[in-house]
Amino acid sequence: DVSPVVAGLIGATVLVVSISVTVFVWTCCHQQAEKKHKTPPYKFIHMLKGISIYPETLSNKKKINRIRRDKNGTPKETARGNLLVDAAESGLIGSDKAPDGPNAAPHVDQLPIKVDYGDELSPDQSLTPGGSKTSSPSSPGDDVMLGELTFSVDYNFPKKALVVTIQEAHGLPVMDEHTQSSDPYIKMTILPDKRHRVKTRVLRKTLDPVFDETFTFYGIPYSQLQDLVLHFLVLSFDRFSRDDVIGEVMVPLAGVDPSTGKVQLTREILKRNIQKCISRGELQVSLSYQPVAQRMTVVVLKARHLPKMDITGLSDPYVKVNVYYGRKRIAKKKTHVKKCTLNPVFNESFIYDIPVDLLPDISIEFLVIDFDRTTKNEVVGRLILGAHSVTAGGVEHWREVCDNPRKPVAKWHSLSEY
């Protein structure tokens, strides 16, 4: 015979264990379902000089040792310089970390602006549409050769896999005036979906980098190759600021036939075409400058027609506001996240103290970012107003703000690709 108290304890224990097991099983199933939905459209393998560093699963992190050769040419492993690889967009040097989430800090900034602020842009320097600055010796102008990119395209019929090998580049321009060299790497995107992006490692201090990296994309039918375009973006890594955009290469696969074997191509690197940057929605902002108080008020009003970023067909956007003096970022703030919407209304203001004589060198960058609690936040689009605005609307907006003190000037702007 069991006393009622003992029977109650046993029953309660069994109930707690049953509920715990049920919750655990439900959580595991929910996580598996989320991972299944967020799987990239094409699985791929990344080969670095013949070494597979991206197996077919994209979620596992692996470390590989860089191989150093001695004077006799014998491979020699070293523990220095381990390369941490995590999926398609992580572990490779040169990417800026996205914010972990919105910051509810006060919206008033006292900027530590000085007249002798270091790293000021010369008159022939500018911020590129991709957020990168280009210095005077390396500004990719019309009269500057940007070099050539050599790569190969192949197709594996049994596995339905597109194989792209980024081999090397030659004659890149100097992007670092101190070392008279560059730290190049390449981002590759399969258009028109733009849902799969990969990038090479950074090669230090060279104008003729040899990458020798192979990306294998599975699940691409051969009949769809004619509709795809390979987009190569050549950049130079900068440890202290945004990476420099050297140029781009667009290769429509409609003119490439890899059915008979590997096709090796060499294409000239062209200056990035701002006009071809696809709009990523629109952002409405208001600016006003108080010359007596020497204060700039920036109001992020609303956005509309943002692209779908989540599997639900919606997005969780917020706006990050960066203020630059010359090429130096001196302040950053962000709005609150607006959940599940493609047309968010923010109505949040930020105040910055900016002396009148420094106003011509000020730039304000707006980054619309999709917040994701489980994965890396993704930039939806960007807008630059001020000294380094690259659009006619941005230049006109800034001019009106400077010509009409104390008057708020609000306008809609199309967001460019980041």
Summary of the structure (lengths in Angstrom):
residues: 418
radius of gyration: 25.4
end to end distance: 73.5
largest distance: 97.1
contacts: 1238
relative contact order: 0.14
helix: 17%
strand: 39%
